[in-house]
Amino acid sequence: MLSRLLRSLTGRGERRTTTDDAVATEMPAVVTAPTAPAEPPAATTDSAAFEMPGLPFQLRPLLRADLPQLANVYRAAVNELASRDYDADQRSVWQAQANDAAFIERLAEGVTIVADHHGTPVAFAQLSPANHLRMMYVDPEWAGLGIATLLYQYLEDEARILGSRELTTEASHTAKRFFESVGFRALEEEVVVLDGVSLARTKMEKKL
């Protein structure tokens, strides 16, 4: 499994083919009042990175310096990859979530893994809490290379190590096809409201 292989290659501690690589998940259910700017997560002291032979990127933990680029990846994925499933107004309020200080706070939570191309993040995914896949976004220029599948496989393995017996997510219409391809099943559709604009998403789960 990916995370175990990473640990065996890099000495990390004990804790630690896709039909649609254009993935975007996580739409906050409500928009809260602006908060004071959050302190960015400290750069990890664990510099472990998993390089995959033949592929132009590596998987590694989140770093402080990644934050601006991860916001760019988030916006680009929403604006371009979700355009088949959501209109311009929906995408506008959705991608604007990356401008909120709470976005930084969310990235600092749980397990966030980054796909890195020569020092530049091109995709990221987050497990928070240990049984919930909270975010997965791929830069449109890097869609179709299987990055989402690799990120997902890593986080599923991590969830198993942490003792989770199932994974849940709230998938956008864009992401739903991907999650079905890796074994998730739809539970119910729900509608969330961002700045007065309604967006549909699907609650999904996978037994581990």
N, C-alpha and C positions, 0 to 999 in steps of 0.2 A: 504494500500500500504506500501511497505517496509520502505521507507524513512520516511513516516509520522509516522509509528509505532515506528521507532527508535527515532524520536523526542519526541513522547509522553512518551516513556519509560525513556528517558535520559535527557529531558529538553532542547534539542537543540532549536535554534532560529527558527523563521518562515521561513527564507530562508534555507532555508534548514531546460513442462517437455521436457527437451531437447532431441533432436535426436543426438546431437553431442556436448559433453562437451569439446572436444579437440579443443579449439578455439584459433586462432591467427589472429589478424587483424593488420592493419597499416603497410604498407611498404612505407617508405619515397620515394617520386618521384625522388629526386635527392640526391646526396651526396655532401655536401658542404665542403669547406676547413675546417680543424680543427680549433676550436675556443679555446679561453682561458678557462681553467676549470671554470665551473659555480659554484656559491655558492649554495650548496644544500638547498632545501626548509627547512625553520625552522620547528621544531617539533610543531605540532598543540597544542594549549592550550585546544582544545576541545577533551577530552579523551573518548567521547561517543563511545560505541561499542555495536553492536546489536548481542546478543547471541541467537542462535536458538536451542531450546530444542531438544535433540536427535541427534544433529549434532556436529561433533568434531571441529567446527570452528566458528568464528564470523566475521561479517563485521564491518570495522572501517575505519576512514580516514587515509590517508598517513602520515607516520612519517619519520623524517630525517633518523632514523636508518634502515628503510626499504630498502633504495636505493640499497645496494649491493645485497641483496637477490632478489629484483625485477628484477635486471639485470640477475640473475641466472635463475629465472622463465622464463623470456623472451627467453633466449638462449635455455633452455631445451624444452620449448614448440615448438620453431621453429625446433630444431634438431630432436625431436622425433615425435611430433604430426603432423607436416607438412610433414613427410617423404613419405606419400602416394601420395602427390600432387606435391612435388618439389624435384628436384634432389640435390645431395650433394653440387654442386657448388652454386646453388641457395640458399640453406639453409645456407651455409657458409657466403655469403655476407649479407644475411638478419640478421642472429643472431649477426653479427659483429657490427650492429648498436648500440647494447647495450654498446659497448666499447667507444662510442663517447660522449664527454661532452654534446652534444646537447640532448642526451637521458635524462640526469638529468634535463635539462631545460624543456623538454617536460613533464616529470612527474610532475613538479611543476605547470603546467598550468591547468586551468579548475577544474573539480571535479574528483579526483582520489580516488577510494575506494579499500580497500584491504581485502581479505579473510585471516584471521589469525588463525593459529593452535598453541596454547600455545606459542604465541609470535613470531612465524615464519610465514612470508607471504607465502601463497601457491598459490595465484592467485591475479590478480588485473585488474581493468578496469578504463577507463577514458572517461569523457565527456568533450570535448573541441573543439569548443565553445559549447554553451548550446544546440545546435541542431545537434551535430556531435559526434558519438561514435568513438573515435579515437583509443583506444587500448583495447584489452581484451586478457589476457593470463592466462592459467591455467597450473600449474606444472603437468607433465605427471602422477606422482604418485597419483594425486588427481583428475584426469579426471574421468568422469562418475558418479560423486556424485551430479550433478546438481548445482555446484558452479557457472558456467557461467550463468545459468539461473537466479540465485539469484542476481548476480552482475548486469546483464542486467535489471532485474525488478527494482532494486534500481535506476539505472541511468535513466531509462525511466520515473519513477516517478519524479525524480529530474528535468528532462527536462520539464515535464509538469508544475511543480511548477515555473520554470524560464520563462514560457510563450512560450515554443517551440510548434509549431503545426505539426512538422514532425521531424524525426530523419534520418540522413544519415550516411553512413559508406563506407569505401573502404575495402571490405572483400577479404581475401585470398580464394583460392579454399577450403582450410580446414575449414575456418570460414563460407563460404557461406551456407552450409547446416544448420548450427546452426541459422543463421539470418533468413533464410526462415522459420524455425520452430517457430520463435517468431513474424512472420508477416511482415518481410521485403520483398520487391520485387526487382529483379534485373533490373537495368537501362541499363548498358552497361559494356562490358569488356574493360579493358585497360591494357597496359603494362608499367611497370616502369623499370628503369635501375639503378642498384646499382653496382658501380665499373665495369661497362661494361657487367654485367650479367642481362639478361631480366627476369622479373617475371610478371606473369599475375595476375590480381585481378579484382574484380567486384564492380562497383559503385552500391549501394543499397539505398533504402529509405523506410520509414514507416510513414504513416500519423497517427498523434496522435489525 
